[in-house]
């Protein structure tokens, strides 16, 4: 990213890079994905010991309260090494909701468990064809005395084996402005059907169907304006996470392609002996540097402002365009080897494809950016 890192930020990058270098290869990644939760619990505990899981937790709740730049550095390095640990999905994104808990004591308890690595929290916001619209919530809930009944479906919930799910819902007979609520649903609650599958990158996801699921009043996290802030904040943080991780993927794909074209010899000279190949590499670098600059700019502005919202969508669009160009050119310049499971590049490409669809794809964010720019 185009900013001068502080000593602390440089330390974060060095620490997470060294940790991942010691534990990751393509073969290791495949082994981690095959575990029940879709990642290695030992790696997760080690990240907690390093303090990485504490970084996104607000300092007012006992965490480190890391800046957007510090969190993005971790996410970029995770993307660069194709790490499968759900740092964004189970820590960074749900950490936004902790600040909106009606019960601060409960928020503190959950925050402590999250940063210790003993509990994970998944995010169930996406619904059907309008999965990128935070306000389009079909999931319904009814409050009756001390009980809450929940019904509806949530789609493409990443890392579904989490201990809790944050579920958005609309109170029956209420509008989106006044009736929005956010619930914390424990795993294993009766009345929930789950269909688990793998995304193109091999990570686990699931659809959850709530069939008149009965919850106690303790499941209520926030309602009204607090729920709106939490849900919009998680969507924003999710998009930021996707572009930061994508940046690491872009960097690695460009490196792999540069190394390959410099070392691959055809007709007595390296591929980079051809001017057209050098031009393609130059264009790839231009796309990467533009994406890096946009993500760096995004880290400067605090979330929650109109300008920051525009930057999020601009970053999503810019990074998606960069991925489309760099990804396709990387595979083209590698030839058949670039598509094989044994070679690292194919896994970066698949993970990148998945990330471009998370928390709004290029088309959705282009439309959002146009709308925000005229309002």
KEKOL-669552 format. One record per atom (N, C-alpha, C): x, y, z. Coordinates in pm, whole numbers, plus 50000, padded with zeros to 5 digits. Layout:
REM residues N
XYZ ...
This chain:
REM residues 375
500834988150000 500005000050000 500875012550000 500365023249945 501145035449931 501015044350054 501555040250163 501725049050278 502985044550349 503565053750423 504775050350496 504365043350625 504635030350637 504185023050756 504915027550881 504175027750989 504785030551118 505585018251162 506365020051266 507135008851318 506214997451361 505075001151419 504114991051465 503504983651347 503154990851241 502574984551123 503564975151055 504814979351048 505854970850990 506024958151073 505894959451205 506004947951293 504864938151269 503634943351251 502484934751223 502734926751094 503194933650990 503414926850862 504484916050875 505574919450941 506664909850957 506234897851039 505454900451145 505024889551234 504114879751162 503084885051094 502134876151028 502784869150909 503694876050839 504384869850725 505244858150771 505974860250880 506834849450931 505994837750980 504894840751047 503994830151096 503464821750980 503004828250874 502414821050761 503464813650679 504634819550665 505714812850590 506084799450654 505994798850785 506354786650857 505294775750845 504064779450809 502954769950817 502274767050684 502524774950580 501694773750460 502464769550336 501794760850259 502144757250122 500814753150059 500814750449929 499574746149864 499064733249928 499964723949956 499574711150017 499004713150157 499644721750236 499144724550371 497754730950365 497574740050270 496284746750257 495164736650231 495424727250143 494414717150112 494094708750235 495094705550314 494864697950438 494024705950537 494294718850549 493544727250641 492084728250598 491844729550467 490484730850416 489644718550444 490264706950452 489544694450472 489144692150617 489604700350708 489214698850847 487764703450867 487164699350977 485724701450997 485304716050984 486074724951043 485724739151038 486254746150913 487034738850832 487584744850712 488894752150734 489484750550852 490794756250884 491364748451001 492624751151035 493304743851141 493134751051275 492484744751374 492304751151505 493624754951572 494684747551544 495984750851603 496504764151548 496314766351419 496704779151361 495894790551422 494614787951444 493714798051502 494174801851642 494504791951721 494994794551857 496314802151855 497164798751758 498444805651746 498254820251708 497284823151622 496974836951587 496474844751709 495704837951793 495244844351917 496434847452007 497354838052019 498544840152103 499394851752052 499434853651921 500204864551862 499534878151881 498254877951920 497514890451935 496814894951809 496884886851702 496274890651575 494754891551588 494154882151662 492694882151677 492204893851763 493084899851840 492714911251925 492714924351846 493404924451733 493604936951660 492294943751619 491294936551564 490064943451521 489084946351635 489304940451753 488374942351865 488564956451922 487474964151941 487594977751994 488324978052128 489164988352147 489924989052272 489014991052392 487854996952370 486904998652479 486314985552529 486504974852451 486004961652489 487144952052518 488334957552541 489464949252579 490364944852466 490074949452343 490914945952230 492004956252206 492684954852093 493764964152059 493254976351982 492034975451927 491484986851854 492354991051737 492764981451656 493654984251544 493034993551441 493885000951372 493415010051268 493045002151143 492345008951050 491985002450924 493224997950848 494295005950853 495535002350783 496164989950845 496174989050977 496784977551044 496034964651013 494704965651015 493884953850983 494084949750838 494144959650748 494324956750605 495664950050578 496694953850653 498014947550637 497924932650666 497244929050774 497074914850808 496314907750697 495224913850650 494404907550547 495184906050416 495984915950382 496794914950260 497774903350267 498424901750382 499384890750397 498674877150397 497484876450454 496704864050450 496354860450306 495984870450226 495674867950086 496904863850006 498024870150035 499274867249964 499664852649981 499404847050101 499814833250129 498644823450127 497484827950079 496314819250064 495894812850196 496004820150304 495614814750435 494104812650439 493664802150506 492244798850512 491614802450646 492384807550739 491824811150870 490824822750852 489634821750915 488574831650892 488754844450973 489904850850959 490194863151031 489154873950999 488854875650870 487864885750831 486454881350867 486124868850830 484744864050843 484294862450987 485164857851075 484764854651213 485274864351317 486124874051277 486654883651373 486434898051326 487014901651213 487004915551168 485594920751144 484794913251070 483444917951035 482504917851156 482384906851230 481494907151347 481944916651457 483224920351460 483704929651563 482984943051555 482504946651435 481754959151418 480504959051504 479824947551509 478564946551582 478754947451733 479944943951782 480184944351926 479914958151984 480164968451906 479994982151954 478524986151965 477644978051906 476214981451906 475404972552000 476054963652074 475324955052166 474574963552269 473294960452291 472534967352395 473104964252533 473634952152549 474204947652677 475734948252666 476344958552725 477794960152713 478564948852781 478034943852892 478694932852961 478774920452874 477704918052802 477684906552711 478664908652596 478754920852548 479694923952440 481134921652487 481434925552610 482784923652664 483134908852676 482164901052722 482404886652737 482684880152602 481854883452503 482034877652370 483334882552306 483664895152326 484914900652271 486114893252328 486074890452458 487184883152522 487314869052464 486184862552441 486204848952386 486684848952241 486294859052165 486714859852025 488224861952012 488764871152090 490194873852076 491064863152139 490474855152229 491204843752284 491174831752191 490314832452088 490204821551992 489344810052038 488604811952149 487774801152203 486364801152145 485914812552091 484604813452027 484744820951895 483964816451796 483934823351668 482514827751637 482404838651563 481104844451529 481004845951378 480034839351318 479794840651175 478794851651147 478704855651022 477824866650981 476844861650877 475544862150910 474494857450820 473614869350781 474004876250675 473274888050629 472694886250490 473324877850408 472994876950266 471704869250242 470884874850151 469604868550118 469344868749968 469254857149906 468744855549771 469344864649667 468504868549571 468954876349456 469434890249496 468924895549608 469334908949652 470324907749767 471274898649751 472174895649861 473134906949894 473284916849803 474204927849828 473504939949890 472204939249907 471434950549959 471184948550108 471834956750190 471724955250336 470314957850385 469544965750308 468194969250352 467144959050307 467494950250214 466544940550160 466554927950245 465834928250354 465854917050449 464474910450450 464434897850408 463184890350406 463014881850531 464104879450603 464044871650727 463154879150827 462244872050891 461294878450982 461434872951123 461054881351218 461104877351359 459884882851431 459504875951536 458374880251619 458764879151765 458514889651839 458824889651982 457544887252060 457574877252145 456404873752226 456874871852370 456704882252450 457164881552588 458674880552592 459184869952652 460624868052663 461204859352554 460414856252452 460864847452344 460874854552210 461724849752120 461804854951984 461664843151888 460784844651790 460624834451686 461194839951556 462034832051490 462744836551370 462424827151255 462114832751137 461934824451019 462474831750895 462964823650800 463564829050679 464844821650644 465534826350539 466734819550489 467864829450470 469064825250506 470284832850481 471194824550391 471794831250294 472574824150191 474074827150202 474864817850157 476324819150141 476964825050267 476754818150377 477394822050503 478754815250509 479814823050506 481164817450506 481524811650642 482284800850641 482734794050763 481544791650858 480614783150813 479354781150885 479464773451016 480644768051047 480814760451171 481124769551291 480834782351279 481084791751388 480214788351509 480624793251625 479884790451749 478614798751759 478594810451696 477414819151693 477244824751553 476004828551521 475714835551397 475054848951428 475544859551366 474854872451371 473854872651255 472574873451289 471514872251189 470694885051186 470544890851069 469694902651053 468264898151024 467294905351078 465894901951055 465044914451071 463824913451021 462864924451031 461684919651114 461314927651212 460164924051294 458904923651208 458084913551228 456844912151152 455984924651170 455394929151058 454504940751056 455214953951086 456534954151071 457294966551090 458044969750960 458364982650940 459124986450822 460624985650852 461434986950745 462884985350760 463494996250847 462845007750854 463405018850931 463295016551081 462195010451123 461945008951266 462034994651316 461884984851226 461754971051272 462984962351254 464104968151215 465304960251192 465924955951325 466304943151333 466964938051453 468164929451412 469074927851506 470234919151487 470274909251601 470354896351566 470294885651665 471604877851669 471944872951786 473104864151804 472554850251832 472664841451731 472054828151738 473134817751767 473014810351877 474014800051908 473944788451809 475094782751777 475144770951690 474394759551756 473714751551675 473004739951729 471614742951780 471154755351766 469804758751809 468784750751728 467774745451795 466744737651726 465964746451629 465534740351518 464744747651421 465564754151312 466824749851296 467684755151191 468134743851100 467874745350969 468364735750870 469544741950796 470564733850772 471794738850711 472154730650588 472474737650479 473004731050358 474414736250336 475384727650362 476794731650354 477394727550220 478264735850167 478904733250038 480244740650034 480984738549927 482254745549911 482154755749797 482784767149818 482864777249714 483954773349615 484104781049509 485074777849405 486494777149458 486764784449568 488114784449625 488334773449728 487324765049749 487464753849842 487034756849984 486754769550016 486334772950152 484874768850174 484534766550301 483184762150335 482214773950341 480984771350298 479894780850312 478614772850331 477544779750369 476284772650392 475104782150377 473954776250347 472674783250353 471974778750481 471434788250555 470734785250679 469254788550663 468414778750695 466964781050694 466454780550837 465834791550878 465274792551012 463784789651003 463374778751068 462004773851056 461284775751189 460764788051208 460144791551336 461084788251452 462314792651435 463354790151535 463074798051661 463064791351774 462734797651903 464024801851973 464074814652010 465224820252079 464754827552204 465644828852300 465324836752419 465634851452392 465204860052481 465454874352465 466944877552467 467754868352521 469204870452526 469824870752386 469084865752286 469614865652149 469614879652086 468834888852144 468754902252086 470054909852107 470664914251998 471904922152004 471584936951999 470804940851898 470474954951880 469204956051798 468534967451808 467324969851731 467324984251683 466464987151586 466335000751538 467625006351481 467975018451522 469155025351469 470445017651497 470525011351614 471725003651648 471914991851555 470814985151520 470894973851427 471284978551288 470734989951247 471084995551115 472574998551108 473095005051211 474535008351213 475394995751209 474994985751285 475764973251290 475754966251155 474594965051093 474474957850966 475194965150854 474984978350846 475684986150743 477184985950767 477584986550894 479004986150928 479644972950890 478934961950909 479474948850872 479594947350721 478614952550647 478714952250501 479924960350454 480104972050513 481244980550478 482564973650511 482654968050633 483884961250675 484154948950588 483084942150546 483254930450460 483844934150325 483364945150267 483904949650139 485364953950153 485674960850263 487064964850289 487954952450303 487454942450372 488224930150390 488504923350257 487484923050171 487634916350041 488694923049955 488724936449953 489704943149867 491114942049926 491234942250058 492564941050120 493154927250094 492344916850111 492844903350084 493144901549936 492304907349851 492534906549706 493854912949668 494234923449738 495494930249708 496674920749726 496634912749832 497694902849852 497724892549741 496544888549695 496444878849586 497004884749456 496664897249428 497184903749307 498704904549310 499244908149425 500704909149439 501374895849411 500804885049466 501424871949447 501264866949304 500114869249241 499934864849103 500924871949011 501134884849035 502094892248953 503514886948974 503874884149100 505204878649129 505414865249060 504424856349072 504544843149012 504714844048860 503954853148799 504014854548654 505344860548609 505834870248685 507134876148653 508254865748664 508204857948772 509224847548792 509164837148680 507944833148644 507794822648542 508264827348405 507854839448366 508224844248233 509714847548223 510344850248335 511794852548334 512584839548326 512004828848380 512734816048386 512364806348275 511174807848217 510714798548112 511404802047980 512144792447927 512904794747805 512224787747687 511984795447581 511454789947456 512244795747339 512604787147245 513374791247127 514664798347168 515264793347277 516574798047316 516624810747398 515464815847440 515484827947523 514274828047616 514364835547729 513224836147821 512004842447754 510824839647808 509604845547753 509664860747756 510324866247858 510424880847868 511344886747762 511974878347683 512734883347569 511824888747460 510524885447468 509544890447372 508934903447424 508944913447342 508454926647383 506994926347426 506184918447356 504764917947390 504554912547531 505384903147574 505284897847711 505664908547812 506724916147782 507134926847873 506044937447883 505384940347774 504294950147777 503124945247863 502844932447851 501754926847934 502104927748082 503334924548116 503764925448256 503684939948305 504024949348219 503944963448257 502504967548283 501584962848199 500164965948219 499644959548348 500084947348376 499694940748500 500154948948621 501384953748615 501914961848725 501134974748741 500734980948631 499934993248639 498604990648708 497944979748673 496664976248738 496874973748887 497944966748920 498214963849061 498484976649140 499304985549086 499654997849157 498425006749175 497535007049077 496305014849091 495435009049202 495294995849203 494504989349308 495124992049445 496434991349454 497114993549581 496895007749631 496935017349541 496735031249579 495315033749630 494335027649564 492945029549604 492695023349742 493235011449766 493055004949896 493755012950005 494935018349975 495645026650072 494835039050106 494235045250004 493385056850028 492175053550113 491625041650091 490475037150169 490815036150317 492035032250348 492455030350487 492575043550563 492695054550491 492895067550555 491605072950613 490485070350544 489215076350584 488425067050675 487925072250786 487155063850879 485835059450818 485395047650857 484115042450807 482965050750862 481835050150792 480635056750842 480335070050779 481245075450697 481005088250631 480585085850486 479975096150427 479525095150289 480715093150195 481785100450220 482975099250135 483595085350147 483635080150269 484205066750289 483395056250216 482065057750217 481205048250147 481505048249997 481735060049941 482095060849799 483445054249773 484385056249864 485705050249848 485645034949854 484765029649940 484615015149949 484175009449814 483155015649755 482675010849626 483695013049516 484385024449519 485435026949420 486545016549430 486905013049553 487945002849573 487484989349523 486224985849551 485704973049505 485744972049352 485334982749285 485324982749139 486744982249083 487634990449139 489024991049090 489754977849109 489594971949227 490264959349256 489704948149168 488384948249145 487774938049059 488324939048916 488474951248866 489034953048732 490484948248727 491244951548832 492644947248838 492734932048843 491864925948922 491894911348932 491534904948798 490544910448732 490124904848603 491284904948504 492014916048500 493124917148404 494324908748447 494764910648571 495964903548618 495734888548622 494544884348667 494254870148675 494284863448539 493614869448443 493554863448309 494924863648241 495644874648256 496964875448193 497934865548258 497824863748389 498694854248458 498514840148404 497264836148388 496974822748336 497414821648190 497154832048112 497544831947970 499064830547955 499824837748035 501284837548023 501894824648078 501194818248171 501684805448223 501344793848129 500224794948060 499764783547982 499044773548071 499024761048031 498244750748101 498594748948247 499854750848283 500254748748423 499534758248518 499134769848466 498464779648551 497114775348601 496544764948542 495214760148580 495244747648667 496414742148691 496504729448764 496424731548914 495844721648984 495724722349130 497084721749198 498054715949131 499384714449192 500154727649194 499704737249114 500434749849103 499704760849180 500444768849249 499894778949340 498964788949271 499284792749150 498534803349082 497054800449072 496694787949041 495284784549023 494484786949150 495084784649265 494384786549392 494204801449423 495184809549387 495034824049402 493894829049314 493834823849192 492794828349100 491404824649152 491254812549201 489954808149252 489544816149376 490494818449466 490184826449585 489804840749544 490514846049446 490194859449399 488804860349338 488424850049262 487064849749205 486014850249315 486224842649421 485264842549532 485194856149600 486344862349622 486384875249691 485674886249612 485734885649479 485094896249400 483574896049414 483004884849457 481554883749473 481114886749617 482034888049708 481674889649849 481394904249883 480294906549950 479874919849995 479774929749879 479224924849769 478984933049653 480014930849545 479544927549424 480484925449313 480714938549238 481454937749130 481824949849056 480604957649008 479624950648955 478434957348903 477664964249014 477444957249124 476684962949236 477374975449292 478674974949305 479384986449362 479514997849262 479544994849133 479545005549033 478225013249039 477125005949053 475815012449066 475715020349196 476245014649304 476225021549433 477075034249428 478225033349364 479105045049353 478425056149274 477745052449165 477035062449085 475935069149167 475225061149245 474145066549328 474695075749436 475775071649502 476365079749608 476965092649553 477455092149431 478115103849372 477115114549328 475855110749316 474825120349273 473895124249386 474195119549508 473305122749622 473965132849715 
